[in-house]
């Protein structure tokens, strides 16, 4: 397994009233859940097009009965108090298994493709880190060849400086990075309407 790439997928358990809460304020819990189910399905489809080893990390509990097939996704639970700790734990987990590269994605980016995953994986041949920048200043993808704890510690998660902070850390450490195309996460009603209008 030493030459293989791990694809880590972070999802929230799709529970009514617990997902897309910023959307739910405007459209209600049920519609917000429907949108999240749509986003999860896209994430699953793209993940299945990847040749990486797939690790699915749930937010609250491991669901053995959902429609993510266990012969395609190794299921685990996210561990940690904030997003940084949870991501760091997931990267540590797959690197300990012997993977030489690891990518992580969430389930909020409906325009991500298997080509983005492939580009990120290939870019790690020449760079230490790959980022998929999102329009809000964060990132929809992070790829690494080894654990870089500085990217996860003391970060103001869910703010518009996450990507820049990460790049600043890498510059301090003199580590190279590759940037994928900028995509948009679906966090607000405006994001969703914009995505729908582009999709036609």
Rosetta constraint file for C-alpha pairs under 8 A:
AtomPair CA 1 CA 97 HARMONIC 7.93 0.50
AtomPair CA 1 CA 98 HARMONIC 5.98 0.50
AtomPair CA 1 CA 99 HARMONIC 6.09 0.50
AtomPair CA 2 CA 98 HARMONIC 4.91 0.50
AtomPair CA 2 CA 99 HARMONIC 5.04 0.50
AtomPair CA 2 CA 100 HARMONIC 5.61 0.50
AtomPair CA 3 CA 99 HARMONIC 6.31 0.50
AtomPair CA 3 CA 100 HARMONIC 5.42 0.50
AtomPair CA 3 CA 101 HARMONIC 7.76 0.50
AtomPair CA 4 CA 52 HARMONIC 6.99 0.50
AtomPair CA 4 CA 53 HARMONIC 7.43 0.50
AtomPair CA 4 CA 99 HARMONIC 5.42 0.50
AtomPair CA 4 CA 100 HARMONIC 6.03 0.50
AtomPair CA 4 CA 101 HARMONIC 6.78 0.50
AtomPair CA 5 CA 52 HARMONIC 5.22 0.50
AtomPair CA 5 CA 53 HARMONIC 6.29 0.50
AtomPair CA 5 CA 99 HARMONIC 5.70 0.50
AtomPair CA 5 CA 100 HARMONIC 6.18 0.50
AtomPair CA 5 CA 101 HARMONIC 4.68 0.50
AtomPair CA 5 CA 102 HARMONIC 5.38 0.50
AtomPair CA 5 CA 103 HARMONIC 7.52 0.50
AtomPair CA 5 CA 121 HARMONIC 7.47 0.50
AtomPair CA 6 CA 52 HARMONIC 5.49 0.50
AtomPair CA 6 CA 53 HARMONIC 4.83 0.50
AtomPair CA 6 CA 54 HARMONIC 6.05 0.50
AtomPair CA 6 CA 55 HARMONIC 7.14 0.50
AtomPair CA 6 CA 94 HARMONIC 6.64 0.50
AtomPair CA 6 CA 99 HARMONIC 6.27 0.50
AtomPair CA 6 CA 101 HARMONIC 6.33 0.50
AtomPair CA 6 CA 102 HARMONIC 4.57 0.50
AtomPair CA 6 CA 103 HARMONIC 6.21 0.50
AtomPair CA 7 CA 47 HARMONIC 7.88 0.50
AtomPair CA 7 CA 52 HARMONIC 5.71 0.50
AtomPair CA 7 CA 53 HARMONIC 5.83 0.50
AtomPair CA 7 CA 54 HARMONIC 4.83 0.50
AtomPair CA 7 CA 55 HARMONIC 6.04 0.50
AtomPair CA 7 CA 102 HARMONIC 5.92 0.50
AtomPair CA 7 CA 103 HARMONIC 4.93 0.50
AtomPair CA 7 CA 104 HARMONIC 5.89 0.50
AtomPair CA 7 CA 105 HARMONIC 7.75 0.50
AtomPair CA 8 CA 54 HARMONIC 6.15 0.50
AtomPair CA 8 CA 55 HARMONIC 4.83 0.50
AtomPair CA 8 CA 56 HARMONIC 6.07 0.50
AtomPair CA 8 CA 57 HARMONIC 7.16 0.50
AtomPair CA 8 CA 90 HARMONIC 7.30 0.50
AtomPair CA 8 CA 91 HARMONIC 7.93 0.50
AtomPair CA 8 CA 102 HARMONIC 7.23 0.50
AtomPair CA 8 CA 103 HARMONIC 5.93 0.50
AtomPair CA 8 CA 104 HARMONIC 4.49 0.50
AtomPair CA 8 CA 105 HARMONIC 6.37 0.50
AtomPair CA 9 CA 54 HARMONIC 7.41 0.50
AtomPair CA 9 CA 55 HARMONIC 6.08 0.50
AtomPair CA 9 CA 56 HARMONIC 4.86 0.50
AtomPair CA 9 CA 57 HARMONIC 5.98 0.50
AtomPair CA 9 CA 104 HARMONIC 5.83 0.50
AtomPair CA 9 CA 105 HARMONIC 5.17 0.50
AtomPair CA 9 CA 106 HARMONIC 5.74 0.50
AtomPair CA 9 CA 107 HARMONIC 7.51 0.50
AtomPair CA 10 CA 56 HARMONIC 6.24 0.50
AtomPair CA 10 CA 57 HARMONIC 4.98 0.50
AtomPair CA 10 CA 58 HARMONIC 6.21 0.50
AtomPair CA 10 CA 59 HARMONIC 7.44 0.50
AtomPair CA 10 CA 78 HARMONIC 7.83 0.50
AtomPair CA 10 CA 104 HARMONIC 7.44 0.50
AtomPair CA 10 CA 105 HARMONIC 6.30 0.50
AtomPair CA 10 CA 106 HARMONIC 4.75 0.50
AtomPair CA 10 CA 107 HARMONIC 6.66 0.50
AtomPair CA 11 CA 40 HARMONIC 7.53 0.50
AtomPair CA 11 CA 56 HARMONIC 7.46 0.50
AtomPair CA 11 CA 57 HARMONIC 6.37 0.50
AtomPair CA 11 CA 58 HARMONIC 5.30 0.50
AtomPair CA 11 CA 59 HARMONIC 6.27 0.50
AtomPair CA 11 CA 106 HARMONIC 6.12 0.50
AtomPair CA 11 CA 107 HARMONIC 5.78 0.50
AtomPair CA 12 CA 19 HARMONIC 6.98 0.50
AtomPair CA 12 CA 58 HARMONIC 5.76 0.50
AtomPair CA 12 CA 59 HARMONIC 4.81 0.50
AtomPair CA 12 CA 60 HARMONIC 7.21 0.50
AtomPair CA 13 CA 19 HARMONIC 7.88 0.50
AtomPair CA 13 CA 58 HARMONIC 6.15 0.50
AtomPair CA 13 CA 59 HARMONIC 6.01 0.50
AtomPair CA 13 CA 60 HARMONIC 6.35 0.50
AtomPair CA 13 CA 61 HARMONIC 7.19 0.50
AtomPair CA 14 CA 18 HARMONIC 7.28 0.50
AtomPair CA 14 CA 19 HARMONIC 6.42 0.50
AtomPair CA 14 CA 33 HARMONIC 6.71 0.50
AtomPair CA 14 CA 36 HARMONIC 7.19 0.50
AtomPair CA 14 CA 37 HARMONIC 6.96 0.50
AtomPair CA 15 CA 19 HARMONIC 6.60 0.50
AtomPair CA 15 CA 33 HARMONIC 7.23 0.50
AtomPair CA 16 CA 29 HARMONIC 6.07 0.50
AtomPair CA 16 CA 30 HARMONIC 6.45 0.50
AtomPair CA 16 CA 33 HARMONIC 5.99 0.50
AtomPair CA 17 CA 21 HARMONIC 6.90 0.50
AtomPair CA 17 CA 24 HARMONIC 7.72 0.50
AtomPair CA 17 CA 29 HARMONIC 5.14 0.50
AtomPair CA 17 CA 30 HARMONIC 7.63 0.50
AtomPair CA 17 CA 33 HARMONIC 7.51 0.50
AtomPair CA 19 CA 32 HARMONIC 6.93 0.50
AtomPair CA 19 CA 33 HARMONIC 6.24 0.50
AtomPair CA 19 CA 36 HARMONIC 6.94 0.50
AtomPair CA 20 CA 24 HARMONIC 6.17 0.50
AtomPair CA 20 CA 32 HARMONIC 5.68 0.50
AtomPair CA 20 CA 33 HARMONIC 7.04 0.50
AtomPair CA 20 CA 36 HARMONIC 6.81 0.50
AtomPair CA 20 CA 187 HARMONIC 6.78 0.50
AtomPair CA 21 CA 25 HARMONIC 6.45 0.50
AtomPair CA 21 CA 29 HARMONIC 7.48 0.50
AtomPair CA 21 CA 32 HARMONIC 7.27 0.50
AtomPair CA 22 CA 26 HARMONIC 7.65 0.50
AtomPair CA 22 CA 187 HARMONIC 6.73 0.50
AtomPair CA 22 CA 188 HARMONIC 6.02 0.50
AtomPair CA 22 CA 189 HARMONIC 7.92 0.50
AtomPair CA 23 CA 27 HARMONIC 6.30 0.50
AtomPair CA 23 CA 28 HARMONIC 7.55 0.50
AtomPair CA 23 CA 32 HARMONIC 5.90 0.50
AtomPair CA 23 CA 187 HARMONIC 6.83 0.50
AtomPair CA 23 CA 188 HARMONIC 5.32 0.50
AtomPair CA 23 CA 189 HARMONIC 5.48 0.50
AtomPair CA 24 CA 28 HARMONIC 4.35 0.50
AtomPair CA 24 CA 29 HARMONIC 4.89 0.50
AtomPair CA 24 CA 30 HARMONIC 7.81 0.50
AtomPair CA 24 CA 31 HARMONIC 7.16 0.50
AtomPair CA 24 CA 32 HARMONIC 5.12 0.50
AtomPair CA 25 CA 29 HARMONIC 7.76 0.50
AtomPair CA 26 CA 189 HARMONIC 7.37 0.50
AtomPair CA 27 CA 31 HARMONIC 6.09 0.50
AtomPair CA 27 CA 32 HARMONIC 6.69 0.50
AtomPair CA 28 CA 32 HARMONIC 6.28 0.50
AtomPair CA 29 CA 33 HARMONIC 6.11 0.50
AtomPair CA 30 CA 34 HARMONIC 6.20 0.50
AtomPair CA 31 CA 35 HARMONIC 6.21 0.50
AtomPair CA 32 CA 36 HARMONIC 6.23 0.50
AtomPair CA 33 CA 37 HARMONIC 6.11 0.50
AtomPair CA 34 CA 38 HARMONIC 6.32 0.50
AtomPair CA 35 CA 39 HARMONIC 6.29 0.50
AtomPair CA 36 CA 40 HARMONIC 6.09 0.50
AtomPair CA 36 CA 108 HARMONIC 7.84 0.50
AtomPair CA 37 CA 41 HARMONIC 6.22 0.50
AtomPair CA 38 CA 42 HARMONIC 6.50 0.50
AtomPair CA 39 CA 43 HARMONIC 6.26 0.50
AtomPair CA 39 CA 107 HARMONIC 6.05 0.50
AtomPair CA 39 CA 108 HARMONIC 6.10 0.50
AtomPair CA 39 CA 109 HARMONIC 7.13 0.50
AtomPair CA 39 CA 110 HARMONIC 5.89 0.50
AtomPair CA 40 CA 44 HARMONIC 6.13 0.50
AtomPair CA 40 CA 107 HARMONIC 5.57 0.50
AtomPair CA 40 CA 108 HARMONIC 7.73 0.50
AtomPair CA 41 CA 45 HARMONIC 6.18 0.50
AtomPair CA 42 CA 46 HARMONIC 6.21 0.50
AtomPair CA 42 CA 110 HARMONIC 6.15 0.50
AtomPair CA 43 CA 47 HARMONIC 6.05 0.50
AtomPair CA 43 CA 106 HARMONIC 7.93 0.50
AtomPair CA 43 CA 107 HARMONIC 5.69 0.50
AtomPair CA 43 CA 109 HARMONIC 7.72 0.50
AtomPair CA 43 CA 110 HARMONIC 7.14 0.50
AtomPair CA 43 CA 112 HARMONIC 7.88 0.50
AtomPair CA 44 CA 48 HARMONIC 6.15 0.50
AtomPair CA 44 CA 68 HARMONIC 7.56 0.50
AtomPair CA 45 CA 49 HARMONIC 6.58 0.50
AtomPair CA 46 CA 50 HARMONIC 6.82 0.50
AtomPair CA 46 CA 112 HARMONIC 7.46 0.50
AtomPair CA 46 CA 113 HARMONIC 5.76 0.50
AtomPair CA 46 CA 114 HARMONIC 5.39 0.50
AtomPair CA 47 CA 54 HARMONIC 7.44 0.50
AtomPair CA 47 CA 114 HARMONIC 7.01 0.50
AtomPair CA 48 CA 72 HARMONIC 7.69 0.50
AtomPair CA 49 CA 114 HARMONIC 5.94 0.50
AtomPair CA 50 CA 114 HARMONIC 5.88 0.50
AtomPair CA 50 CA 117 HARMONIC 7.17 0.50
AtomPair CA 50 CA 118 HARMONIC 7.49 0.50
AtomPair CA 53 CA 73 HARMONIC 7.85 0.50
AtomPair CA 54 CA 72 HARMONIC 6.82 0.50
AtomPair CA 54 CA 73 HARMONIC 5.11 0.50
AtomPair CA 54 CA 74 HARMONIC 6.29 0.50
AtomPair CA 55 CA 73 HARMONIC 5.48 0.50
AtomPair CA 55 CA 74 HARMONIC 4.73 0.50
AtomPair CA 55 CA 75 HARMONIC 6.01 0.50
AtomPair CA 55 CA 76 HARMONIC 7.25 0.50
AtomPair CA 56 CA 73 HARMONIC 5.92 0.50
AtomPair CA 56 CA 74 HARMONIC 5.89 0.50
AtomPair CA 56 CA 75 HARMONIC 4.85 0.50
AtomPair CA 56 CA 76 HARMONIC 6.08 0.50
AtomPair CA 57 CA 62 HARMONIC 7.77 0.50
AtomPair CA 57 CA 75 HARMONIC 6.03 0.50
AtomPair CA 57 CA 76 HARMONIC 4.76 0.50
AtomPair CA 57 CA 77 HARMONIC 5.00 0.50
AtomPair CA 57 CA 78 HARMONIC 5.42 0.50
AtomPair CA 57 CA 90 HARMONIC 7.93 0.50
AtomPair CA 58 CA 62 HARMONIC 5.86 0.50
AtomPair CA 58 CA 63 HARMONIC 7.91 0.50
AtomPair CA 58 CA 75 HARMONIC 7.64 0.50
AtomPair CA 58 CA 76 HARMONIC 6.38 0.50
AtomPair CA 58 CA 77 HARMONIC 4.94 0.50
AtomPair CA 58 CA 78 HARMONIC 5.74 0.50
AtomPair CA 59 CA 77 HARMONIC 6.36 0.50
AtomPair CA 59 CA 78 HARMONIC 5.46 0.50
AtomPair CA 60 CA 77 HARMONIC 6.93 0.50
AtomPair CA 60 CA 78 HARMONIC 7.42 0.50
AtomPair CA 61 CA 77 HARMONIC 6.27 0.50
AtomPair CA 62 CA 75 HARMONIC 6.57 0.50
AtomPair CA 62 CA 76 HARMONIC 6.16 0.50
AtomPair CA 62 CA 77 HARMONIC 5.99 0.50
AtomPair CA 64 CA 70 HARMONIC 7.74 0.50
AtomPair CA 68 CA 72 HARMONIC 7.67 0.50
AtomPair CA 68 CA 73 HARMONIC 6.79 0.50
AtomPair CA 69 CA 73 HARMONIC 6.18 0.50
AtomPair CA 70 CA 74 HARMONIC 6.09 0.50
AtomPair CA 70 CA 75 HARMONIC 7.14 0.50
AtomPair CA 78 CA 86 HARMONIC 5.51 0.50
AtomPair CA 78 CA 87 HARMONIC 7.84 0.50
AtomPair CA 78 CA 89 HARMONIC 7.76 0.50
AtomPair CA 78 CA 90 HARMONIC 7.18 0.50
AtomPair CA 79 CA 85 HARMONIC 7.17 0.50
AtomPair CA 79 CA 86 HARMONIC 5.00 0.50
AtomPair CA 79 CA 89 HARMONIC 6.55 0.50
AtomPair CA 79 CA 90 HARMONIC 7.91 0.50
AtomPair CA 80 CA 84 HARMONIC 7.89 0.50
AtomPair CA 80 CA 85 HARMONIC 4.80 0.50
AtomPair CA 80 CA 86 HARMONIC 4.64 0.50
AtomPair CA 80 CA 89 HARMONIC 7.41 0.50
AtomPair CA 81 CA 85 HARMONIC 6.30 0.50
AtomPair CA 81 CA 86 HARMONIC 7.10 0.50
AtomPair CA 82 CA 86 HARMONIC 6.29 0.50
AtomPair CA 83 CA 87 HARMONIC 6.06 0.50
AtomPair CA 83 CA 157 HARMONIC 7.04 0.50
AtomPair CA 84 CA 88 HARMONIC 6.03 0.50
AtomPair CA 84 CA 151 HARMONIC 7.84 0.50
AtomPair CA 84 CA 152 HARMONIC 4.37 0.50
AtomPair CA 84 CA 153 HARMONIC 6.35 0.50
AtomPair CA 84 CA 155 HARMONIC 7.30 0.50
AtomPair CA 84 CA 157 HARMONIC 7.67 0.50
AtomPair CA 85 CA 89 HARMONIC 6.06 0.50
AtomPair CA 85 CA 152 HARMONIC 6.55 0.50
AtomPair CA 85 CA 153 HARMONIC 7.52 0.50
AtomPair CA 86 CA 90 HARMONIC 6.32 0.50
AtomPair CA 87 CA 91 HARMONIC 6.25 0.50
AtomPair CA 87 CA 104 HARMONIC 7.96 0.50
AtomPair CA 87 CA 152 HARMONIC 7.43 0.50
AtomPair CA 88 CA 92 HARMONIC 6.10 0.50
AtomPair CA 88 CA 147 HARMONIC 7.62 0.50
AtomPair CA 88 CA 149 HARMONIC 6.91 0.50
AtomPair CA 88 CA 152 HARMONIC 6.39 0.50
AtomPair CA 89 CA 93 HARMONIC 6.07 0.50
AtomPair CA 90 CA 94 HARMONIC 6.46 0.50
AtomPair CA 91 CA 95 HARMONIC 6.11 0.50
AtomPair CA 91 CA 102 HARMONIC 6.93 0.50
AtomPair CA 91 CA 147 HARMONIC 6.70 0.50
AtomPair CA 92 CA 96 HARMONIC 6.06 0.50
AtomPair CA 92 CA 147 HARMONIC 6.71 0.50
AtomPair CA 93 CA 97 HARMONIC 6.62 0.50
AtomPair CA 94 CA 98 HARMONIC 6.86 0.50
AtomPair CA 94 CA 99 HARMONIC 6.12 0.50
AtomPair CA 94 CA 102 HARMONIC 7.33 0.50
AtomPair CA 95 CA 99 HARMONIC 5.07 0.50
AtomPair CA 95 CA 100 HARMONIC 6.84 0.50
AtomPair CA 95 CA 101 HARMONIC 7.73 0.50
AtomPair CA 95 CA 102 HARMONIC 7.55 0.50
AtomPair CA 95 CA 146 HARMONIC 7.29 0.50
AtomPair CA 95 CA 147 HARMONIC 7.85 0.50
AtomPair CA 100 CA 145 HARMONIC 5.82 0.50
AtomPair CA 100 CA 146 HARMONIC 7.53 0.50
AtomPair CA 101 CA 121 HARMONIC 7.36 0.50
AtomPair CA 101 CA 124 HARMONIC 7.40 0.50
AtomPair CA 101 CA 143 HARMONIC 7.29 0.50
AtomPair CA 101 CA 144 HARMONIC 5.84 0.50
AtomPair CA 101 CA 145 HARMONIC 4.47 0.50
AtomPair CA 101 CA 146 HARMONIC 7.22 0.50
AtomPair CA 102 CA 121 HARMONIC 7.96 0.50
AtomPair CA 102 CA 143 HARMONIC 5.55 0.50
AtomPair CA 102 CA 144 HARMONIC 5.51 0.50
AtomPair CA 102 CA 145 HARMONIC 6.41 0.50
AtomPair CA 103 CA 117 HARMONIC 7.86 0.50
AtomPair CA 103 CA 120 HARMONIC 7.72 0.50
AtomPair CA 103 CA 121 HARMONIC 7.41 0.50
AtomPair CA 103 CA 141 HARMONIC 6.88 0.50
AtomPair CA 103 CA 142 HARMONIC 5.62 0.50
AtomPair CA 103 CA 143 HARMONIC 4.12 0.50
AtomPair CA 103 CA 144 HARMONIC 6.55 0.50
AtomPair CA 104 CA 141 HARMONIC 5.60 0.50
AtomPair CA 104 CA 142 HARMONIC 5.34 0.50
AtomPair CA 104 CA 143 HARMONIC 6.34 0.50
AtomPair CA 105 CA 140 HARMONIC 5.86 0.50
AtomPair CA 105 CA 141 HARMONIC 4.78 0.50
AtomPair CA 105 CA 142 HARMONIC 6.90 0.50
AtomPair CA 106 CA 140 HARMONIC 6.48 0.50
AtomPair CA 106 CA 141 HARMONIC 7.45 0.50
AtomPair CA 108 CA 140 HARMONIC 7.81 0.50
AtomPair CA 108 CA 185 HARMONIC 5.14 0.50
AtomPair CA 108 CA 186 HARMONIC 5.34 0.50
AtomPair CA 108 CA 187 HARMONIC 7.34 0.50
AtomPair CA 109 CA 140 HARMONIC 6.70 0.50
AtomPair CA 109 CA 183 HARMONIC 7.31 0.50
AtomPair CA 109 CA 184 HARMONIC 6.24 0.50
AtomPair CA 109 CA 185 HARMONIC 4.54 0.50
AtomPair CA 109 CA 186 HARMONIC 6.23 0.50
AtomPair CA 110 CA 185 HARMONIC 7.35 0.50
AtomPair CA 110 CA 186 HARMONIC 7.67 0.50
AtomPair CA 111 CA 183 HARMONIC 6.80 0.50
AtomPair CA 111 CA 184 HARMONIC 7.51 0.50
AtomPair CA 112 CA 116 HARMONIC 6.48 0.50
AtomPair CA 112 CA 183 HARMONIC 7.38 0.50
AtomPair CA 113 CA 117 HARMONIC 6.86 0.50
AtomPair CA 114 CA 118 HARMONIC 6.19 0.50
AtomPair CA 115 CA 119 HARMONIC 6.04 0.50
AtomPair CA 116 CA 120 HARMONIC 6.17 0.50
AtomPair CA 116 CA 180 HARMONIC 7.02 0.50
AtomPair CA 117 CA 121 HARMONIC 6.17 0.50
AtomPair CA 118 CA 122 HARMONIC 6.11 0.50
AtomPair CA 119 CA 123 HARMONIC 5.97 0.50
AtomPair CA 119 CA 180 HARMONIC 7.49 0.50
AtomPair CA 120 CA 124 HARMONIC 6.59 0.50
AtomPair CA 120 CA 130 HARMONIC 5.70 0.50
AtomPair CA 120 CA 131 HARMONIC 7.55 0.50
AtomPair CA 120 CA 143 HARMONIC 6.60 0.50
AtomPair CA 120 CA 178 HARMONIC 7.74 0.50
AtomPair CA 120 CA 180 HARMONIC 7.06 0.50
AtomPair CA 121 CA 125 HARMONIC 7.58 0.50
AtomPair CA 121 CA 143 HARMONIC 7.27 0.50
AtomPair CA 123 CA 127 HARMONIC 5.99 0.50
AtomPair CA 123 CA 130 HARMONIC 6.82 0.50
AtomPair CA 123 CA 178 HARMONIC 6.47 0.50
AtomPair CA 124 CA 128 HARMONIC 5.88 0.50
AtomPair CA 124 CA 129 HARMONIC 6.37 0.50
AtomPair CA 124 CA 130 HARMONIC 6.70 0.50
AtomPair CA 124 CA 143 HARMONIC 7.46 0.50
AtomPair CA 124 CA 144 HARMONIC 6.95 0.50
AtomPair CA 124 CA 145 HARMONIC 6.79 0.50
AtomPair CA 124 CA 178 HARMONIC 7.99 0.50
AtomPair CA 127 CA 175 HARMONIC 7.70 0.50
AtomPair CA 127 CA 176 HARMONIC 5.14 0.50
AtomPair CA 127 CA 177 HARMONIC 5.25 0.50
AtomPair CA 127 CA 178 HARMONIC 6.47 0.50
AtomPair CA 128 CA 144 HARMONIC 5.92 0.50
AtomPair CA 128 CA 145 HARMONIC 5.98 0.50
AtomPair CA 128 CA 146 HARMONIC 7.77 0.50
AtomPair CA 128 CA 175 HARMONIC 6.10 0.50
AtomPair CA 128 CA 176 HARMONIC 5.44 0.50
AtomPair CA 128 CA 177 HARMONIC 5.83 0.50
AtomPair CA 129 CA 142 HARMONIC 7.22 0.50
AtomPair CA 129 CA 143 HARMONIC 5.41 0.50
AtomPair CA 129 CA 144 HARMONIC 4.70 0.50
AtomPair CA 129 CA 145 HARMONIC 7.05 0.50
AtomPair CA 129 CA 175 HARMONIC 7.75 0.50
AtomPair CA 129 CA 176 HARMONIC 6.54 0.50
AtomPair CA 129 CA 177 HARMONIC 4.59 0.50
AtomPair CA 129 CA 178 HARMONIC 6.40 0.50
AtomPair CA 130 CA 141 HARMONIC 7.64 0.50
AtomPair CA 130 CA 142 HARMONIC 5.64 0.50
AtomPair CA 130 CA 143 HARMONIC 4.69 0.50
AtomPair CA 130 CA 144 HARMONIC 6.57 0.50
AtomPair CA 130 CA 177 HARMONIC 5.44 0.50
AtomPair CA 130 CA 178 HARMONIC 4.71 0.50
AtomPair CA 130 CA 179 HARMONIC 5.99 0.50
AtomPair CA 130 CA 180 HARMONIC 7.36 0.50
AtomPair CA 131 CA 139 HARMONIC 6.40 0.50
AtomPair CA 131 CA 140 HARMONIC 7.63 0.50
AtomPair CA 131 CA 141 HARMONIC 5.53 0.50
AtomPair CA 131 CA 142 HARMONIC 4.79 0.50
AtomPair CA 131 CA 143 HARMONIC 6.46 0.50
AtomPair CA 131 CA 177 HARMONIC 7.37 0.50
AtomPair CA 131 CA 178 HARMONIC 6.28 0.50
AtomPair CA 131 CA 179 HARMONIC 5.08 0.50
AtomPair CA 131 CA 180 HARMONIC 6.10 0.50
AtomPair CA 132 CA 139 HARMONIC 5.22 0.50
AtomPair CA 132 CA 140 HARMONIC 5.26 0.50
AtomPair CA 132 CA 141 HARMONIC 4.55 0.50
AtomPair CA 132 CA 142 HARMONIC 6.44 0.50
AtomPair CA 132 CA 179 HARMONIC 6.01 0.50
AtomPair CA 132 CA 180 HARMONIC 4.79 0.50
AtomPair CA 132 CA 181 HARMONIC 6.46 0.50
AtomPair CA 132 CA 182 HARMONIC 6.46 0.50
AtomPair CA 132 CA 183 HARMONIC 7.53 0.50
AtomPair CA 133 CA 137 HARMONIC 6.92 0.50
AtomPair CA 133 CA 138 HARMONIC 6.08 0.50
AtomPair CA 133 CA 139 HARMONIC 4.21 0.50
AtomPair CA 133 CA 140 HARMONIC 6.12 0.50
AtomPair CA 133 CA 141 HARMONIC 7.29 0.50
AtomPair CA 133 CA 163 HARMONIC 7.00 0.50
AtomPair CA 133 CA 179 HARMONIC 6.96 0.50
AtomPair CA 133 CA 180 HARMONIC 6.71 0.50
AtomPair CA 133 CA 181 HARMONIC 6.85 0.50
AtomPair CA 133 CA 182 HARMONIC 4.90 0.50
AtomPair CA 133 CA 183 HARMONIC 6.56 0.50
AtomPair CA 134 CA 138 HARMONIC 5.33 0.50
AtomPair CA 134 CA 139 HARMONIC 4.76 0.50
AtomPair CA 134 CA 140 HARMONIC 5.81 0.50
AtomPair CA 134 CA 182 HARMONIC 5.31 0.50
AtomPair CA 134 CA 183 HARMONIC 4.91 0.50
AtomPair CA 134 CA 184 HARMONIC 5.17 0.50
AtomPair CA 134 CA 185 HARMONIC 6.39 0.50
AtomPair CA 135 CA 182 HARMONIC 6.27 0.50
AtomPair CA 135 CA 183 HARMONIC 6.05 0.50
AtomPair CA 135 CA 184 HARMONIC 5.21 0.50
AtomPair CA 135 CA 185 HARMONIC 7.40 0.50
AtomPair CA 136 CA 159 HARMONIC 7.92 0.50
AtomPair CA 136 CA 160 HARMONIC 5.61 0.50
AtomPair CA 136 CA 184 HARMONIC 7.36 0.50
AtomPair CA 136 CA 185 HARMONIC 7.76 0.50
AtomPair CA 137 CA 159 HARMONIC 7.19 0.50
AtomPair CA 137 CA 160 HARMONIC 4.13 0.50
AtomPair CA 137 CA 161 HARMONIC 5.61 0.50
AtomPair CA 137 CA 162 HARMONIC 6.21 0.50
AtomPair CA 137 CA 163 HARMONIC 5.83 0.50
AtomPair CA 137 CA 164 HARMONIC 7.49 0.50
AtomPair CA 138 CA 158 HARMONIC 7.39 0.50
AtomPair CA 138 CA 159 HARMONIC 7.21 0.50
AtomPair CA 138 CA 160 HARMONIC 5.99 0.50
AtomPair CA 138 CA 161 HARMONIC 6.80 0.50
AtomPair CA 138 CA 162 HARMONIC 5.04 0.50
AtomPair CA 138 CA 163 HARMONIC 4.99 0.50
AtomPair CA 139 CA 162 HARMONIC 7.63 0.50
AtomPair CA 139 CA 163 HARMONIC 6.21 0.50
AtomPair CA 140 CA 183 HARMONIC 7.62 0.50
AtomPair CA 140 CA 185 HARMONIC 7.14 0.50
AtomPair CA 144 CA 148 HARMONIC 7.96 0.50
AtomPair CA 148 CA 152 HARMONIC 7.86 0.50
AtomPair CA 149 CA 153 HARMONIC 6.44 0.50
AtomPair CA 150 CA 169 HARMONIC 6.78 0.50
AtomPair CA 151 CA 155 HARMONIC 7.65 0.50
AtomPair CA 151 CA 166 HARMONIC 5.54 0.50
AtomPair CA 151 CA 169 HARMONIC 6.90 0.50
AtomPair CA 155 CA 162 HARMONIC 7.00 0.50
AtomPair CA 155 CA 165 HARMONIC 7.83 0.50
AtomPair CA 156 CA 161 HARMONIC 7.79 0.50
AtomPair CA 156 CA 162 HARMONIC 6.86 0.50
AtomPair CA 157 CA 162 HARMONIC 6.61 0.50
AtomPair CA 158 CA 162 HARMONIC 7.53 0.50
AtomPair CA 161 CA 165 HARMONIC 5.93 0.50
AtomPair CA 162 CA 166 HARMONIC 6.25 0.50
AtomPair CA 163 CA 167 HARMONIC 6.26 0.50
AtomPair CA 164 CA 168 HARMONIC 6.10 0.50
AtomPair CA 165 CA 169 HARMONIC 6.24 0.50
AtomPair CA 166 CA 170 HARMONIC 6.33 0.50
AtomPair CA 167 CA 171 HARMONIC 6.18 0.50
AtomPair CA 167 CA 177 HARMONIC 7.87 0.50
AtomPair CA 168 CA 172 HARMONIC 6.30 0.50
AtomPair CA 169 CA 173 HARMONIC 6.32 0.50
AtomPair CA 170 CA 174 HARMONIC 5.88 0.50
AtomPair CA 170 CA 175 HARMONIC 5.06 0.50
AtomPair CA 170 CA 176 HARMONIC 6.95 0.50
AtomPair CA 170 CA 177 HARMONIC 7.75 0.50
AtomPair CA 171 CA 175 HARMONIC 6.06 0.50
AtomPair CA 171 CA 176 HARMONIC 7.56 0.50
AtomPair CA 184 CA 191 HARMONIC 7.44 0.50
AtomPair CA 185 CA 191 HARMONIC 7.21 0.50
AtomPair CA 186 CA 191 HARMONIC 5.16 0.50
AtomPair CA 186 CA 192 HARMONIC 5.78 0.50
AtomPair CA 187 CA 191 HARMONIC 6.32 0.50
AtomPair CA 187 CA 192 HARMONIC 7.60 0.50
AtomPair CA 188 CA 192 HARMONIC 6.49 0.50
AtomPair CA 189 CA 193 HARMONIC 6.14 0.50
AtomPair CA 190 CA 194 HARMONIC 6.05 0.50
AtomPair CA 191 CA 195 HARMONIC 6.16 0.50
AtomPair CA 192 CA 196 HARMONIC 6.14 0.50
AtomPair CA 193 CA 197 HARMONIC 6.11 0.50
AtomPair CA 194 CA 198 HARMONIC 6.28 0.50
AtomPair CA 195 CA 199 HARMONIC 6.16 0.50
AtomPair CA 196 CA 200 HARMONIC 6.17 0.50
